[in-house]
Amino acid sequence: MSIDDERDRDSDESRNIRPERQAEIFAALADPLRVRFVRELADNGECSGKTLASRLGISLALLSHHSKILVASGLVRKRKAGQTTY
């Protein structure tokens, strides 16, 4: 497969997403902090909320606010183990 073939496939896949769904995704990523949030998870995998807040240099309250938006959009998932949220 060439790079062009890969680009065509990616382009076809993005066209299969409903415009309403694309708008939800774009809205969730409209804040630079949420983009950093998603990148951090993509680069480093699952981590606790406390760890993620520390890496992003924000409070847990602010992390909670942004995580609710990203979870509602379906871009990230969260789980709880005891008192810790991942």
Phi, psi and omega in degrees: 000134179269170177299320179297319178298319179296318178299316179299318180295314178299319179296317178297318180296319181291333178287340179279351178275129179302145179303325179296319179293319177299319179297321177299315180296312180299320180296319179295330181262011183287349179255129181303328178294322179291327175295315177299320178303307181295318178299317179301315179292320179296320182284324190241355179079189184301142173207167179288158178300321180298316179295315181297317178300319179296315179297324181274349180071037181230168178282161176297326178297316179292322176300317180300316179302309183289326180294325178300319180293315181291323177292315179300327180281347181084007181281332176226160175239154173227152178220157181243135174230105186066234180270353186261135175254132180245000000 
